[in-house]
């Protein structure tokens, strides 16, 4: 069933934005979840719990993020005394897909996607190891595997509880990294409604996923060659390949994208509250303007990132000298 409404708004990337109107409030969860680059659970939960409106509209557009941050936010959503309606305005992938299971109702825009998969861990195993070291590595990996099993089961239980189906069915979907269209998500019971509207335009770091639909690949420009978008993971990998240590590479990446976020939040202030209307159409337009404005700064920062990862060593040395002067360690 498609509900005829045109609702969807935006928020500035990776910052909580709450709009209140009468007895309803709208919360925007657009961007990555958790980590140094995403939405912080402590900040989100504090502001979310302060909402007194009878109905909370949680608008989501996210490629995922940290599992434990998403779990904490999901718990806060479930425990809130207000009725929470989750709206997937574009994508709810990975951690975002089970986070929304905490809402009382879930709807997704026609043309949106919901993706579920197994938990992922980043393991840094570069170096030289003797037999004793390898035994310790094996023990650590065994513990990680055991943890993954528990995490995957807990997430599958979330989907099963929402749909009334067996958790084993969702474990199978997770093993395959399944991308559900809006209609498929409705058919299986992961959402309650599909609504008609414009899918929000966003760019996601989907480089760690295997089965990204061609439609999203095209929109997200994650093709190979010169068209490839530089993201946090790619930048860190390039720096590691150039000889930087893991910590050094992470600090450089953090500086680049911190500068980007600072640039986004500074000059112009937009009052999106004034743009909100009962239909939500004007609100969407105001939100889209915010996205366009911030994307300009994003392009500038990507140019800085490209310079940092230039395979020419002279360029890398200049970047290193610059960062050392600025006390980045």
C-alpha positions as CSV (number, residue, x, y, z in Angstrom):
1,X,0.0,0.0,0.0
2,X,1.3,3.5,-0.9
3,X,0.2,6.3,1.3
4,X,-0.2,9.5,-0.7
5,X,2.0,12.0,1.1
6,X,5.0,14.1,0.2
7,X,7.0,14.2,3.4
8,X,10.7,14.2,3.9
9,X,13.1,16.8,5.1
10,X,16.8,17.0,5.7
11,X,19.2,17.9,8.4
12,X,22.8,19.1,8.3
13,X,25.1,16.1,8.0
14,X,25.8,14.1,11.2
15,X,24.2,16.6,13.5
16,X,20.9,16.1,15.2
17,X,18.2,18.5,14.1
18,X,14.9,18.6,15.9
19,X,11.8,20.6,14.8
20,X,8.8,21.0,17.0
21,X,5.3,21.9,15.9
22,X,2.3,21.7,18.2
23,X,2.1,18.2,19.6
24,X,4.5,16.7,17.0
25,X,8.3,16.8,16.7
26,X,10.5,15.8,13.8
27,X,14.0,14.4,14.3
28,X,16.4,14.0,11.5
29,X,18.9,11.1,11.5
30,X,20.7,11.7,8.2
31,X,24.2,10.5,8.0
32,X,26.6,7.9,9.6
33,X,25.8,6.5,13.0
34,X,28.5,6.6,15.7
35,X,32.3,6.7,15.5
36,X,34.3,9.9,15.3
37,X,32.6,10.7,12.0
38,X,29.0,10.2,12.8
39,X,26.0,10.9,15.1
40,X,26.9,10.6,18.7
41,X,24.6,8.4,20.8
42,X,25.0,10.4,24.0
43,X,24.1,13.7,22.3
44,X,21.2,12.1,20.3
45,X,19.6,10.3,23.3
46,X,19.8,13.4,25.5
47,X,18.1,15.6,23.0
48,X,15.6,12.8,22.0
49,X,14.6,12.2,25.6
50,X,13.9,15.9,26.1
51,X,11.2,15.9,23.5
52,X,7.7,16.2,25.0
53,X,5.6,16.0,21.9
54,X,3.0,13.3,21.7
55,X,4.2,12.1,18.3
56,X,7.8,12.0,17.1
57,X,8.6,11.7,13.4
58,X,12.1,10.1,13.0
59,X,13.3,10.8,9.5
60,X,16.2,8.5,8.5
61,X,18.6,8.5,5.6
62,X,21.8,6.5,6.6
63,X,24.3,4.1,5.2
64,X,24.8,2.6,8.7
65,X,27.5,2.9,11.2
66,X,28.5,1.6,14.6
67,X,26.4,-1.3,15.9
68,X,26.5,-0.4,19.6
69,X,25.7,3.3,19.0
70,X,22.7,2.2,16.9
71,X,21.6,-0.3,19.6
72,X,21.7,2.5,22.3
73,X,19.6,4.8,20.1
74,X,17.2,2.1,19.3
75,X,16.7,1.4,23.0
76,X,16.0,5.1,23.6
77,X,13.4,5.1,20.8
78,X,11.7,2.1,22.2
79,X,11.6,3.5,25.8
80,X,10.3,7.0,24.8
81,X,6.8,7.7,26.1
82,X,5.8,9.3,22.8
83,X,4.6,7.5,19.7
84,X,7.6,7.3,17.3
85,X,7.1,6.9,13.6
86,X,10.2,6.2,11.5
87,X,10.3,7.4,7.9
88,X,13.0,6.0,5.7
89,X,13.5,9.0,3.3
90,X,16.1,7.3,1.2
91,X,18.3,4.5,2.7
92,X,18.3,2.6,5.9
93,X,21.3,0.3,5.6
94,X,23.2,-1.9,8.1
95,X,22.9,-0.4,11.6
96,X,20.3,2.0,10.5
97,X,18.0,-0.8,9.4
98,X,17.7,-2.3,12.9
99,X,17.8,1.0,14.6
100,X,14.4,1.9,13.1
101,X,12.9,-1.3,14.5
102,X,12.6,0.5,17.8
103,X,9.9,2.8,16.3
104,X,6.1,2.1,16.8
105,X,5.5,2.5,13.1
106,X,7.9,2.4,10.1
107,X,7.3,3.7,6.6
108,X,9.6,4.0,3.6
109,X,9.6,6.3,0.5
110,X,8.8,4.6,-2.8
111,X,12.2,4.2,-4.4
112,X,14.0,3.9,-1.0
113,X,16.0,0.9,0.1
114,X,16.5,-1.1,3.4
115,X,19.6,-3.3,3.7
116,X,20.5,-5.9,6.2
117,X,23.8,-7.8,6.5
118,X,26.1,-9.5,9.0
119,X,28.2,-7.4,11.4
120,X,31.6,-6.3,10.2
121,X,34.9,-5.7,12.1
122,X,38.0,-4.0,11.0
123,X,41.1,-6.0,11.9
124,X,44.6,-4.5,11.5
125,X,46.9,-7.4,11.0
126,X,49.9,-5.8,9.3
127,X,53.3,-6.7,10.7
128,X,55.5,-9.7,11.5
129,X,54.4,-12.5,13.8
130,X,56.0,-15.4,15.4
131,X,54.2,-18.6,16.5
132,X,53.3,-17.2,19.9
133,X,52.0,-14.0,18.3
134,X,49.9,-15.9,15.9
135,X,48.3,-17.9,18.7
136,X,47.3,-14.7,20.3
137,X,45.9,-13.4,17.0
138,X,43.9,-16.6,16.6
139,X,42.5,-16.3,20.1
140,X,41.5,-12.7,19.4
141,X,39.8,-13.7,16.1
142,X,38.0,-16.6,17.8
143,X,36.6,-14.2,20.3
144,X,35.6,-11.8,17.6
145,X,33.8,-14.6,15.7
146,X,31.9,-15.5,18.9
147,X,30.9,-11.9,19.4
148,X,29.7,-11.6,15.8
149,X,27.5,-14.6,16.2
150,X,25.8,-13.0,19.2
151,X,25.5,-9.6,17.5
152,X,24.0,-11.1,14.3
153,X,21.5,-13.2,16.3
154,X,20.4,-10.1,18.3
155,X,19.9,-8.1,15.1
156,X,18.0,-11.0,13.4
157,X,15.8,-11.2,16.5
158,X,14.9,-7.5,16.0
159,X,13.8,-8.2,12.4
160,X,11.9,-11.3,13.5
161,X,10.0,-9.4,16.2
162,X,8.9,-6.8,13.8
163,X,7.8,-9.2,11.1
164,X,6.6,-12.1,13.1
165,X,8.8,-14.4,11.1
166,X,11.6,-16.7,12.2
167,X,15.0,-15.2,13.0
168,X,16.7,-17.9,11.0
169,X,15.1,-16.5,7.9
170,X,16.7,-13.1,8.5
171,X,20.1,-14.6,9.4
172,X,20.0,-16.1,5.8
173,X,19.2,-12.7,4.4
174,X,21.9,-11.1,6.4
175,X,24.5,-13.7,5.2
176,X,23.6,-12.7,1.6
177,X,23.7,-8.9,2.3
178,X,20.2,-8.3,1.1
179,X,19.0,-5.0,-0.2
180,X,15.2,-4.7,0.0
181,X,13.3,-2.3,-2.2
182,X,10.4,-0.4,-0.6
183,X,7.9,-2.9,-1.8
184,X,10.0,-5.9,-0.8
185,X,10.5,-4.4,2.7
186,X,6.7,-4.0,2.9
187,X,6.0,-7.5,1.6
188,X,8.3,-9.1,4.2
189,X,6.9,-6.9,7.0
190,X,10.0,-4.8,7.8
191,X,8.0,-1.7,7.2
192,X,4.3,-0.9,7.7
193,X,3.7,1.5,4.8
194,X,5.3,2.8,1.6
195,X,4.7,6.5,0.9
196,X,5.0,8.4,-2.3
197,X,7.5,11.2,-2.4
198,X,10.9,12.2,-3.6
199,X,13.8,10.1,-2.5
200,X,16.3,12.4,-0.7
201,X,19.6,12.9,-2.5
202,X,22.7,11.9,-0.5
203,X,26.1,10.4,-0.9
204,X,27.1,7.4,1.2
205,X,30.3,5.5,1.9
206,X,29.1,2.1,0.7
207,X,32.6,0.8,-0.2
208,X,32.5,-2.0,2.4
209,X,29.3,-3.6,1.0
210,X,29.3,-6.2,-1.8
211,X,25.8,-6.1,-3.3
212,X,25.0,-2.4,-3.7
213,X,22.2,-2.0,-6.3
214,X,23.2,-0.5,-9.5
215,X,20.7,2.3,-9.0
216,X,22.4,3.4,-5.8
217,X,25.9,3.0,-7.3
218,X,24.9,5.3,-10.2
219,X,23.5,7.9,-7.9
220,X,26.3,7.6,-5.4
221,X,29.1,7.7,-8.0
222,X,31.1,4.9,-6.5
223,X,32.4,3.6,-9.8
224,X,36.0,2.9,-10.4
225,X,38.6,5.3,-11.9
226,X,38.6,9.1,-11.7
227,X,34.9,9.2,-10.9
228,X,35.4,7.4,-7.5
229,X,34.5,9.5,-4.6
230,X,37.1,9.8,-1.8
231,X,35.7,8.8,1.6
232,X,37.2,8.2,5.0
233,X,38.1,4.6,4.5
234,X,39.6,5.1,1.0
235,X,41.7,8.0,2.3
236,X,43.0,6.0,5.3
237,X,43.8,3.1,3.1
238,X,45.8,5.3,0.6
239,X,47.7,6.8,3.5
240,X,48.5,3.4,4.9
241,X,49.7,2.3,1.4
242,X,51.9,5.4,1.3
243,X,53.7,4.3,4.4
244,X,51.9,6.1,7.2
245,X,51.2,4.2,10.4
246,X,47.6,3.3,11.3
247,X,47.3,6.0,14.0
248,X,49.0,8.6,11.9
249,X,46.6,7.8,8.9
250,X,43.6,8.0,11.2
251,X,44.7,11.4,12.6
252,X,45.1,12.8,9.1
253,X,41.7,11.5,8.0
254,X,40.2,12.9,11.2
255,X,41.7,16.3,10.5
256,X,40.5,16.4,6.9
257,X,36.9,15.5,7.6
258,X,36.8,17.6,10.8
259,X,37.8,20.6,8.8
260,X,35.0,19.7,6.4
261,X,32.4,19.5,9.1
262,X,33.6,22.8,10.6
263,X,33.3,24.4,7.1
264,X,29.8,23.1,6.9
265,X,28.6,24.5,10.2
266,X,30.1,28.0,10.0
267,X,29.0,30.8,7.8
268,X,25.4,30.7,6.8
269,X,22.5,29.9,9.1
270,X,19.3,28.5,7.7
271,X,16.1,28.6,9.7
272,X,14.5,25.4,8.4
273,X,11.7,25.7,10.9
274,X,10.3,28.6,8.9
275,X,10.2,26.3,5.9
276,X,8.1,23.6,7.6
277,X,4.5,23.3,6.4
278,X,1.7,20.9,7.1
279,X,2.4,19.0,3.8
280,X,6.2,18.9,4.4
281,X,6.8,19.9,0.7
282,X,8.4,23.3,1.5
283,X,10.4,21.7,4.3
284,X,11.9,19.3,1.8
285,X,12.9,22.2,-0.5
286,X,14.6,24.0,2.4
287,X,16.4,20.8,3.4
288,X,17.5,20.2,-0.1
289,X,19.1,23.7,-0.2
290,X,21.0,22.8,2.9
291,X,22.4,19.7,1.2
292,X,23.4,21.7,-1.9
293,X,25.2,24.3,0.2
294,X,27.1,21.7,2.3
295,X,28.0,19.7,-0.8
296,X,30.0,22.7,-2.2
297,X,32.2,22.6,0.9
298,X,32.4,18.8,0.6
299,X,33.9,19.2,-2.9
300,X,36.5,21.7,-1.6
301,X,37.5,19.3,1.2
302,X,37.7,16.4,-1.2
303,X,40.3,18.3,-3.2
304,X,42.4,18.6,0.0
305,X,42.0,14.9,0.5
306,X,43.2,14.2,-3.0
307,X,46.3,16.2,-2.4
308,X,47.0,14.2,0.8
309,X,46.8,10.9,-1.0
310,X,48.6,11.9,-4.2
311,X,50.9,9.0,-5.1
312,X,53.6,11.5,-5.7
313,X,55.8,11.4,-2.6
314,X,56.7,15.1,-2.8
315,X,53.0,15.9,-2.4
316,X,52.8,13.5,0.6
317,X,55.8,15.1,2.2
318,X,54.3,18.5,1.9
319,X,51.1,17.3,3.5
320,X,53.1,15.7,6.2
321,X,55.0,18.9,6.9
322,X,51.8,20.9,7.0
323,X,50.1,18.5,9.4
324,X,53.2,18.4,11.6
325,X,53.3,22.2,11.9
326,X,49.6,22.0,13.0
327,X,50.5,19.6,15.7
328,X,48.6,16.7,14.3
329,X,50.2,13.5,15.7
